[in-house]
Amino acid sequence: MPSERAVTLGLAGAGRMGAVHAETLTTLPTVATVVIADADADRARAAATDLGAEFAPDIDTLFAEQLDGLVVATATDSHPALIARAVDAGIPVFCEKPVAVDIEGTVAVVDHLRHAAVPVQIGFQRRFDPGYRAARAAIASGRLGWLHTIRTITLDPAPPPSEYIARSGGLFRDCGVHDFDMIRWVTGHEIVEAYAMGANRGAASFAAAEDVDTAAVSLRLDDGTLATVSMTRYNGAGYDVRLEALGSRGNAVVGLNHRSPLESVEPDHGLPIGRPYQEFMDRFRVAYRRELAVFVDVVTGAVGSPCGPHDALEAFCVAEACELSRHEHRVVELAEIHQRWIRSPLRATHRSTGESTTTGRARGPKPRTC
Ligand SMILES: NC(=O)c1ccc[n+]([C@@H]2O[C@H](COP(=O)([O-])OP(=O)(O)OC[C@H]3O[C@@H](n4cnc5c(N)ncnc54)[C@H](O)[C@@H]3O)[C@@H](O)[C@H]2O)c1
């Protein structure tokens, strides 16, 4: 049952994502006080002043506040230390994806949290998007028959700043984790094989960071369903995030609406009708709000974390397989990644709602050790 207690939340990070979360947090009726801090103190102060929130000049001061929970929206390479510090202080944490820039860091965080006394929620906001939820329900209902194909795309209109790229972990870990998490979550099946290709035809900063600006991924799920993921940082038409679930009896398509940045060249069938999505905050505003409203309920103990670190690690293992596949030009089995990096079962982390890993169908995936 949702909580009625108003809470005090800290927000670490006032950049692109932090600004969205700051606006949400200051308008949630269940949040009494928001305290914002950033390595760039002026940025935090400006955000707090704009929104009527409180301001902490640095992270140490933020942690000295009486926080009921902490929202982390700093650069990815700072996530592990902030998660660990909050959990060790007994503060429930919401942290943006991904948990870390590499798999060593992600596994270390998950190990650290194994006996955590407070919950951790990772920011896979697509789990709160009405379209993805409808697709999951359609698949679980059996209405689509048996699935043969999942197609997902995540196309950014323009690349983020080069400093962001350098600290992001790369396209598969930064961007692809959303698609990998969704493929697992909507189908209730695990990804078992990956083959990935990447390309660099944009800014030189991608190659300098050993990253790619565009990628194509083929995946196989444990029930034989095939999936493809297409990603780029250069989609001039707009911000395009979609998923198609295609089955023996029907299909479910997420993200296809009057604002999809698609230009149909069919006579008399023009798309889009409205202003195409241009940014992630525009496309997922509802989902970002819902995930933080749920985090307040997680903080008060009304519900368990709907998306724990083990889910983040599962998606990250797929990203890792893609990175290895791209470098070595071969199909990579997820078992190879698990055997190399995962030492012991993950299920001992703080209780979750149980909706995080499977669709709850009778034919859902068998629990695995990653
Ligand atoms: N869920 C989503 O859809 C989504 C979308 C965009 C970004 N993100 C994630 O959000 C995080 C932030 O991304 P962004 O686009 O806002 O980046 P950004 O570069 O715009 O902002 C990052 C902010 O973190 C601050 N910062 C960095 N290290 C810090 C530290 N140690 N302590 C305090 N502040 C620190 C920076 O000064 C900056 O203001 C990333 O992990 C990214 O993966 C998620």
The ligand as an ORCA input file, in Angstrom:
! r2SCAN-3c Opt
* xyz 0 1
  N      17.432      6.582    -17.319
  C      17.697      7.343    -18.358
  O      16.926      7.392    -19.309
  C      18.941      8.179    -18.359
  C      19.077      9.221    -19.296
  C      20.235      9.998    -19.230
  C      21.221      9.735    -18.293
  N      21.049      8.697    -17.434
  C      22.076      8.384    -16.443
  O      22.140      9.456    -15.502
  C      23.495      9.666    -15.099
  C      23.841     11.142    -15.337
  O      23.718     11.402    -16.721
  P      23.519     12.912    -17.225
  O      23.133     12.806    -18.636
  O      22.677     13.683    -16.293
  O      25.038     13.437    -17.118
  P      25.512     14.940    -16.959
  O      26.950     14.928    -17.353
  O      24.574     15.883    -17.608
  O      25.415     15.228    -15.374
  C      26.184     14.540    -14.440
  C      26.324     15.430    -13.198
  O      26.986     14.689    -12.182
  C      27.909     15.551    -11.530
  N      28.920     14.705    -10.907
  C      29.813     13.896    -11.518
  N      30.530     13.216    -10.595
  C      30.046     13.585     -9.393
  C      30.356     13.210     -8.065
  N      31.316     12.305     -7.785
  N      29.673     13.804     -7.059
  C      28.720     14.718     -7.300
  N      28.367     15.102     -8.557
  C      29.025     14.538     -9.584
  C      28.432     16.453    -12.635
  O      28.997     17.651    -12.108
  C      27.163     16.696    -13.446
  O      26.444     17.825    -13.002
  C      24.341      8.689    -15.908
  O      24.651      7.587    -15.090
  C      23.451      8.254    -17.054
  O      23.697      6.918    -17.466
  C      19.927      7.942    -17.432
*
